[in-house]
Every structure is written in C-alpha cells, then in structure tokens.
Amino acid sequence: MSNHDSSYLTDIHDFFKLETAGGILLIICAVLAIICANTPLKSYYDLLLSVPMGFKVGNLEVIKPMLLWINDGLMAVFFFLVGLELKRELVEGELADRRNIVLPGVGALGGMLIPAMIYLYFNYDDPVAVNGWAIPAATDIAFALGVLMLLGKSVPVSIKIFLTSLAIFDDIGAILIIAFFYTAKISLLSLIVVGCCIPVLAFMNKRNVCSRSLYILVGIIMWVATLKSGVHATLAGVVLAMFIPMRSKENPDYSPLKDMEHDLHSVVAFFILPVFAFANAGISFEGVGMEQLMHNVPIGIALGLFFGKITGVFGFCWLAIKLNLSKLPSGVNWMGLLGTSALCGIGFTMSLFIGSLAFEETGVNLLFDERLGIIIGSVVSGVVGFLILKVSLKNAPTEQPEQSA
C-alpha cells in the first residue's frame, strides 16, 4: 500500500472515530434535554432557550431568542462543514469517481422519496401537518456510524463508505429542500446583498486567496443578509464552502479547505450538534395520552423513517444493481445492505432541524408530535439495523482495508 493510500485510510478511520464519539455525545445531550423538560428544571430550561440575544448596527437589528441563534447561527456553521465535505468528496474524494456515485446516490433518492410519500399518506388532508413532509427524509450520519461502531471491527470499510456517501447525497437533498420549500417572505434588498457577496467570493477563489479571515468576513455579511432575506440562513454556510480553495497555488501541499474542515470537525461534533440536540430534544411527557401518541404527525414520521428509509434505500439500490447500473459494495451481502438501509432511518439531528423549520412559524404547536415521531422512528431504525447487520456479519469474511466501496 502506498503512503498516500495509507494516509487516506488513516483519515477515514479518524473521521469515523470522531463521528461515532460525537454520536454518543448527541445521545447524552438529548437524554439530558428530556430530563430537563420533565423535571422541575423545565422552567430553567425554557427560560434559557428563550433568552433574547442579538446586536444592532444603525438600522440593522438582529434580535432572536437563544433557540433561534442555535438553529440559525450555529447550524449555519454545521452546514458550512457539510459544504466543505461535499466539495472535497466531489473534487478528490469517493464521489470524484462516478462509479462510486450511482449506488449511494440512487439509495439516497429512494430514501427521500418513499419516507416523504408515507408521511404525506397520513397527513395530506391537514394543511398545517403537511408542511412536515420532509422530516423523515433525513439521515443522521453521526448516530448511524455510532451504531456501526457497536458492531466492532467486523463491519467492512465499504459499508461505512457507502453509508457516509449516501448521507452526503442526503445532505444535498436536505439543502435543496430547505432552499426551495422552507423559506419565509423574501426580502429583495437582502437578496441583492447576498448576490453581491457571491461574486466577491468567486473573485477571491479565482485569485486563490487563502486568508480565512477574509472568507469569514464575507461569510458573516452573507449570513446576516440571508437571515434577513427570508431564505434560511444556514444556506449561506453551504454557499460559502463552495468558494474555499481546495489547494494553495503558492504551496500545493496546503489545502485551505481541508485545513478548515479539520479544525471545524471537532467544534461541530463536540459542541454545535450536542448543543443543538440539547436545545431541540426537550420533549415534555406531561399529560401525554393515546391521542398524542396516535397523532398522524408522529405516526407519519416514525413510519416514514423506519419503513420508508429501509424500503426506499434498499429498494432503489436493489433495482440499480439488478439493472446493472451498479453493484454491491465489496464484502457486503444483501442482508448487510438491508441492515445499512435500516440505519438510514436514524434521522435525529437533520429531522429535528427540518421539523423546526416546518412548524416553528405556523402558529400551531406540533413540535411535540414531530419530536416524538423522530425519536421513535430513529430508535426503532437503529435497533433493527443493528440486529440485521449483526446477523449478516456473523459469518462474513472481514474486508481488507485497501478495498473500497
């Protein structure tokens, strides 16, 4: 194995360790949020999330409760990291080879369409609830990799690469959904400011400007303008990431994009996503009865995440393989693919985020229903996926690290 290949595999293994550890921390923060919401700590929990914060410069004023700063501000950094990962994968990663794109791409498509259809089947006649159609279409890669970690070294690297690649396409779908379906009233002036920032970033990229501070400065201006425009502010993070140079012309061995990605991984995995989970997973079970449990919103989400993901991902992948458009990842059998498809039903972080966009401005409190369905669907998907993979890997030969998906 060459030094380059060895370095690449080391990066992959470090990435998996980081993501799985972050997934464990996410679980801890989610449990803490539920404890706070169901004990005398609830009043302090609600007060903390409603504390107004912001700034005012001349006529420009941005004042929001802490919950929205987390969902609009910190999550913009998360989406910036997603954008960096996406660009790296498309330029020189797994997705740079078209042969590695077909199966996870097709699986992600099925994993978004079928869950959305299941949700709409239960909620098509409710004009408010129908806004949550995209909630079960998301996959939480941190949690999914955390479940894979529990299976130990018997999990082929190809399964991890397939799941990670599918999650990248899933993130692309989520970005497009947020951009086109979850926007408020559009402010033309703010959009013009955003439009002016983009050519500035393009010029900086073309001139191979590698200064972080300049990109961050333009990025902050674009984020504020996006926030005021009515388009969700997290999209500014994705746009900014697309203009970060992959390589420095003065020093070809230095990658500004990879350097920023490396520095942000720990911040996102161990701070931003746990804080998001703590702020959004606080479900109060006070007064909960069968009426709440059997509401069409949680039923649609839970069934969409479990049955929708496993049917959509596995079904579309099976069809692609049977049509000779792709083939099974090396070292993976059909049952292994089925178990991996089930893990895609763990939607936690992105599902919570899309749920907040779908219902936070409707004037109708469906947030409890949304979070209940997400937790049930994600837990069932994780348990079933773990059990299926454990059976499929029991007597399967261990894949060699050099092989790819």
C-alpha positions in Angstrom: 0.0 0.0 0.0 1.4 3.4 -0.9 1.9 6.2 1.7 -0.9 8.2 0.0 -3.3 5.3 0.4 -2.2 4.7 4.0 -2.7 8.4 4.8 -6.2 8.4 3.2 -7.3 5.3 5.2 -6.0 6.9 8.4 -8.1 10.0 7.7 -11.1 7.8 7.1 -10.6 5.9 10.4 -10.1 9.1 12.3 -13.2 10.5 10.7 -15.3 7.5 11.8 -13.9 7.7 15.4 -14.8 11.4 15.5 -18.3 10.9 14.2 -19.1 8.0 16.4 -17.9 9.8 19.5 -19.9 12.8 18.5 -23.0 10.5 18.1 -22.6 9.2 21.7 -22.4 12.8 23.0 -25.5 13.6 20.9 -27.4 10.9 22.7 -26.2 12.1 26.1 -27.4 15.7 25.4 -30.7 14.5 24.0 -31.4 12.5 27.2 -30.4 15.5 29.3 -32.8 17.7 27.4 -35.7 15.2 28.0 -34.7 15.1 31.7 -34.8 18.9 31.9 -38.2 19.0 30.2 -39.8 16.5 32.6 -38.4 17.7 36.0 -38.5 20.9 38.0 -35.6 22.0 35.7 -38.2 22.7 33.0 -38.7 26.3 33.8 -35.0 27.0 33.7 -34.6 25.0 30.5 -37.4 27.0 28.8 -36.0 30.3 30.2 -32.5 29.6 28.9 -33.8 28.8 25.4 -36.0 32.0 25.3 -33.3 34.5 26.4 -33.2 37.2 23.8 -29.8 37.8 22.2 -28.6 39.9 19.3 -27.0 43.1 18.0 -27.9 46.4 16.5 -25.8 48.4 14.0 -27.6 51.6 12.8 -30.9 50.5 11.3 -29.8 46.8 11.2 -31.1 44.9 14.1 -30.9 41.1 14.7 -32.6 40.1 18.0 -33.6 36.5 18.4 -34.1 34.0 21.4 -31.2 31.7 22.1 -33.0 28.7 20.5 -33.1 30.5 17.1 -29.5 31.6 17.4 -28.7 27.9 17.8 -30.9 26.8 14.9 -30.0 29.7 12.5 -26.5 30.6 13.7 -24.7 27.5 15.0 -26.3 25.3 12.4 -25.0 27.6 9.7 -21.5 26.5 10.8 -22.6 22.9 10.6 -23.9 23.4 7.1 -20.6 25.2 6.2 -18.8 22.0 7.3 -21.2 19.9 5.2 -20.4 22.1 2.2 -16.7 21.7 2.8 -17.1 17.9 3.0 -19.2 17.8 -0.1 -16.8 19.9 -2.2 -13.8 17.7 -1.1 -15.7 14.5 -1.9 -16.7 15.8 -5.3 -13.2 17.1 -6.2 -10.9 14.3 -5.0 -12.8 12.0 -2.6 -15.1 9.0 -3.0 -17.6 10.9 -5.2 -14.9 12.0 -7.6 -15.2 8.5 -9.2 -18.5 8.2 -10.9 -18.6 4.5 -10.2 -18.9 5.3 -6.5 -21.7 7.8 -7.0 -24.5 5.6 -8.5 -25.4 3.3 -5.6 -25.4 5.8 -2.7 -27.0 8.4 -5.0 -29.8 6.1 -6.0 -30.2 4.9 -2.4 -30.4 8.5 -1.1 -33.1 9.3 -3.7 -35.2 6.4 -2.7 -34.5 7.2 1.0 -36.0 10.7 0.5 -39.0 9.9 -1.8 -40.5 6.9 0.0 -40.5 8.4 3.5 -42.0 11.6 2.2 -44.7 9.7 0.5 -45.5 7.7 3.6 -45.7 10.9 5.7 -48.0 12.6 3.1 -50.3 9.5 3.0 -51.1 10.1 6.7 -51.1 13.9 6.6 -52.2 15.1 3.1 -55.5 16.4 4.3 -54.1 18.6 7.1 -52.8 21.9 5.6 -50.5 22.5 8.6 -49.2 19.0 9.2 -48.4 18.6 5.5 -45.5 21.0 6.0 -43.6 18.3 7.7 -43.3 16.0 4.7 -39.5 16.3 4.5 -38.9 15.5 8.2 -38.5 11.7 7.7 -36.3 12.2 4.6 -33.2 13.0 6.6 -30.4 10.7 7.8 -28.1 11.5 10.8 -24.7 10.1 9.9 -23.2 10.6 13.4 -25.9 8.4 15.0 -25.8 5.8 12.2 -22.0 5.5 12.4 -22.3 5.3 16.2 -24.5 2.2 15.8 -22.0 0.7 13.4 -19.3 1.3 16.0 -21.1 -1.0 18.4 -20.6 -3.9 15.9 -16.9 -3.7 16.2 -14.2 -4.4 13.7 -16.4 -6.9 11.8 -18.0 -4.1 9.8 -16.4 -3.8 6.3 -15.0 -0.4 5.5 -17.1 -0.5 2.3 -20.3 -0.3 4.4 -19.0 2.8 6.3 -18.0 4.5 3.0 -21.4 3.6 1.4 -23.3 5.0 4.4 -21.2 8.1 4.5 -21.6 8.7 0.8 -25.3 8.2 1.0 -25.5 10.7 3.8 -23.7 13.2 1.7 -26.3 12.9 -1.1 -29.0 13.0 1.7 -27.5 16.3 2.9 -27.6 17.7 -0.7 -31.3 16.8 -0.8 -31.9 18.5 2.6 -30.1 21.6 1.4 -32.3 21.8 -1.7 -35.4 21.1 0.3 -34.6 23.9 2.7 -33.8 26.3 -0.1 -37.0 25.7 -2.1 -39.6 24.7 0.4 -38.8 26.2 3.8 -38.3 29.9 3.1 -40.3 32.8 4.6 -41.3 36.0 2.8 -38.5 37.1 0.5 -36.7 40.5 1.0 -35.4 41.7 -2.4 -32.9 44.1 -0.8 -31.3 41.4 1.4 -31.1 39.0 -1.6 -29.3 41.7 -3.6 -26.7 41.9 -0.7 -26.3 38.1 -0.9 -26.0 38.3 -4.6 -23.2 40.9 -4.2 -21.3 38.6 -1.8 -21.2 35.7 -4.2 -19.1 37.4 -7.0 -16.8 38.7 -4.3 -16.2 35.1 -3.1 -15.8 33.9 -6.7 -13.1 36.6 -7.3 -11.3 35.6 -4.1 -11.4 32.0 -5.1 -10.2 32.7 -8.6 -7.3 34.8 -7.2 -6.6 31.8 -4.8 -7.0 34.0 -1.7 -6.3 31.6 1.2 -6.9 34.1 4.1 -9.6 32.6 6.4 -10.4 36.0 7.9 -11.5 37.4 4.5 -13.7 34.5 3.7 -15.2 34.6 7.2 -15.9 38.3 7.0 -17.7 38.0 3.6 -19.5 34.9 5.0 -20.8 36.8 8.1 -22.1 39.6 5.9 -23.8 37.0 3.6 -25.2 35.1 6.6 -26.9 38.3 8.0 -28.3 39.2 4.6 -29.6 35.7 4.1 -31.1 35.7 7.6 -33.0 38.9 6.7 -33.9 37.8 3.2 -36.3 35.1 4.2 -34.2 32.3 2.8 -32.9 30.1 5.6 -29.6 31.4 6.9 -27.9 28.0 7.1 -27.7 28.0 3.3 -25.2 30.8 3.5 -22.8 28.3 5.1 -23.1 25.9 2.1 -22.6 28.7 -0.4 -19.5 30.0 1.4 -18.0 26.5 1.5 -18.1 26.2 -2.3 -15.7 29.0 -2.7 -13.0 27.9 -0.2 -9.9 26.9 -2.4 -9.0 23.2 -2.4 -5.3 24.0 -3.0 -3.0 26.9 -2.5 -1.1 27.9 -5.7 1.8 29.1 -3.6 2.0 25.9 -1.6 0.4 22.9 -3.4 0.8 20.7 -0.3 -1.5 23.1 1.6 -5.3 22.8 1.3 -7.3 25.7 2.9 -10.5 23.7 2.5 -9.1 20.6 4.3 -7.5 22.7 7.0 -10.8 24.5 7.8 -12.6 21.2 7.6 -10.2 19.6 10.0 -10.5 22.4 12.5 -14.3 22.5 12.3 -14.9 18.8 12.8 -14.3 18.8 16.5 -16.2 22.0 17.1 -19.2 20.7 15.2 -19.1 17.1 16.6 -18.5 18.0 20.2 -20.1 21.4 20.6 -22.5 22.6 17.8 -24.5 19.3 17.3 -24.7 18.4 21.0 -25.9 22.0 21.8 -28.5 21.7 19.0 -29.7 18.3 20.4 -30.0 19.7 23.9 -32.0 22.7 22.7 -34.3 20.8 20.4 -34.9 17.4 22.0 -36.6 18.5 25.2 -39.9 16.7 25.0 -42.3 17.1 27.9 -44.4 14.0 28.6 -46.8 15.7 30.9 -50.4 14.9 30.0 -49.4 12.6 27.2 -52.1 10.1 26.2 -53.0 7.9 23.3 -54.4 10.8 21.4 -50.9 12.4 21.2 -49.2 9.1 20.5 -51.6 8.2 17.7 -51.5 11.6 16.0 -50.9 11.4 12.3 -47.7 13.6 12.5 -45.7 11.3 14.8 -47.1 8.2 13.0 -46.2 9.5 9.6 -42.7 10.5 10.7 -42.0 7.2 12.6 -43.2 5.0 9.8 -41.5 7.2 7.2 -38.1 6.9 9.0 -38.4 3.2 9.6 -40.4 1.6 6.8 -39.8 4.5 4.3 -36.0 4.5 4.7 -35.5 0.8 4.7 -37.9 0.3 1.7 -36.6 3.3 -0.3 -32.9 2.9 0.2 -32.8 -0.9 -0.2 -35.5 -1.0 -2.9 -33.8 1.6 -5.1 -30.4 0.1 -4.6 -31.7 -3.4 -5.4 -33.2 -2.0 -8.6 -30.0 -0.3 -9.6 -28.0 -3.4 -9.0 -30.5 -5.6 -11.0 -30.4 -3.2 -13.9 -26.5 -3.4 -13.8 -26.2 0.3 -13.0 -24.1 -0.6 -10.0 -23.0 -3.5 -7.8 -23.0 -4.4 -4.1 -20.1 -2.8 -2.2 -17.3 -5.3 -1.7 -17.6 -7.5 1.3 -21.4 -6.7 1.6 -24.3 -9.2 1.0 -27.9 -8.4 0.6 -28.7 -8.7 4.3 -25.9 -6.3 5.0 -27.3 -3.8 2.6 -30.7 -4.2 4.2 -29.3 -3.5 7.7 -27.4 -0.5 6.4 -30.7 0.8 4.8 -32.4 0.4 8.2 -29.7 2.6 9.8 -30.6 5.3 7.4 -33.8 5.7 9.3 -31.9 7.3 12.1 -32.9 10.9 11.3 -32.4 12.7 14.6 -30.4 15.9 14.0 -31.5 16.8 10.5 -35.0 15.7 11.1 -35.3 17.9 14.2 -33.9 20.8 12.2 -36.3 20.4 9.3 -39.1 19.9 11.8 -38.3 23.2 13.4 -38.5 24.9 10.0 -41.7 23.2 9.1 -43.7 24.1 12.3 -42.0 27.0 14.1 -43.9 29.7 12.3 -47.3 28.0 11.7 -48.8 29.2 15.0 -49.8 25.6 15.8 -47.8 23.7 18.3 -46.9 20.5 16.5 -43.3 20.4 17.8 -44.1 17.7 20.4 -45.6 15.5 17.7 -42.7 16.0 15.5 -40.0 15.2 18.0 -41.9 12.1 19.3 -42.1 10.6 15.8 -38.4 11.3 15.2 -37.3 9.6 18.4 -39.5 6.6 17.9 -38.6 6.1 14.3 -34.8 6.7 14.9 -34.7 4.3 17.9 -36.5 1.5 16.0 -34.4 2.0 12.9 -31.2 1.9 14.9 -32.2 -1.3 16.8 -33.4 -3.1 13.8 -30.4 -2.1 11.6 -28.0 -3.2 14.4 -29.7 -6.6 14.7 -29.8 -7.2 10.9 -26.2 -6.2 10.5 -25.1 -8.3 13.5 -26.7 -11.4 11.9 -25.3 -10.6 8.4 -21.8 -10.0 9.6 -21.6 -13.0 12.0 -20.0 -15.4 9.5 -19.0 -12.9 6.8 -15.3 -12.6 5.9 -13.6 -9.4 7.1 -12.9 -6.9 4.3 -9.4 -5.8 3.7 -8.8 -2.1 4.3 -7.4 -1.5 0.9 -10.7 -2.3 -0.8 -13.2 0.5 -1.5 -16.9 0.6 -2.0 
